[in-house]
Amino acid sequence: MKILVIDDDKDITEVFKIFFEKNSMDCHTENDGKKGLERIQNEDYDIILLDLAIPNFSGKDIIDSLENNGLINRKKIIIITASAISDKEHKYYVEKGVKAFIKKPFDISKLKDIILNVANMP
């Protein structure tokens, strides 16, 4: 399984990378929203873990750009965020095609189950 993690916090992306590689998954990381979007557009990933609060080009910007380019429905996106998400925002992201949400701080032991669940979604 090939996973892309986009988060501006390098410690978080490193934790994800170590975890996924220990679980025999191919993990790529990006700490910049625009570079992350470029990777999404140029490479195929089974799962994209996306932080919403990325300076200069946020997770929302990435989702909106993927939708505008007709790519959103072909991506399995999981939002990872420390921010509170209102019901309205949750509905917005689900309607855009986001498959799951992970609230920071998260329980790493449950991460594999979430990833496998999303990977098996149509």
N, C-alpha and C positions, 0 to 999 in steps of 0.2 A: 504494500500500500504506500502511495506517495502522498505526503502531507506537506502543506505550506503553512507556516506560522508567520503572521504579520503582526508585530507588536513593537512599539518603540522602546520598550524596556528590554535591554539586552540580557539581563538576568533571567527574565521570564522565557525568552526565546531559547536560551541555553538549557533551562530546565526541561522545556518541551523536547528539544533536540535529543538530550540524553535519554529521557524517558522513552521516546518513540524508537530510537535506535536500539535500546535495550529490549524492546518488544518487536524487533525485526521489521521495523517500518522505516521507510526512506523519508527523512525529514529535512526540509529546506526552511531557512528562516530569512526574514527580511525585517529591518527595523525602520523602514521608511515607506510611507504609504504609496508614493508614486512608483518606487521600485517594486513594491509588492504587486501593484496593479500590472506593471509590465510583465512580471513573472507569470501572473494569472493569464494574461493575454497570449503569452508565448510558449507556455508549457502546460502540460496536462497534470492536474493533481486530483487525487481521489477525494481529498478533504482539504478545506481551507479554514484555518483557525484565524479569526480576524478580530483584532482589538478595535473598538470604536474610537477611543481617545488617542489618536495619533496626530501629532502636530503637523500643520501645513496641508495634509491630505488625509483626512480622517477615514475611518472604516465606512462611515455613511457615504462619503465621497466615492469610495471604491465600489460600494454596492450600486450607487446611482450610475456610475460610469459603466459598470457591467450591464446594468439594465438598458442604458442608452445604446450600448453596442450589441444588444441581443444575446449576451453571453450568460446572463444571470441564471437562466433555467438549466444550464448545463453544468452548474457548479454546486457543490455541496458545501455550504458555508455554515460554520459554527461561530457565533459571536462570543468573544471572551471579553469581559469588561468588569471593572470595579465600580462603574457608575450604576446608579439605580436606573432601571428602564421602566418607564410608565407603561400602563396598559396600551395606550395609544401608540407609543413607540414600538412595543412588542408586536402589536397587530401590523404596523407598518412594515417591520422587517419580515414577519412571517408571510405577508402578502407579496413581498419582493422575492421570497424563496429561501430565506434563512431557515435552516433545518433544526438548529438547537442553539441554546444559550448556556454559557458557563460563566458563573459569577465568581470573580476574584475576591478573596483568595478561594481556591478550589481544592477539592480532595483529589490528589493525583491518583489515588487508587481507583477512583471511579471513572477516570478519564478514558481508559481503554474501552470500557463498556459503552460509553457515550460515542466514541469514535466508531466502534464496530456497528452500533445501532444506526448511526447516520450513513455509514458506508453501505449498509444493506437497504437503505431507502431507495425507492425508484427515482 
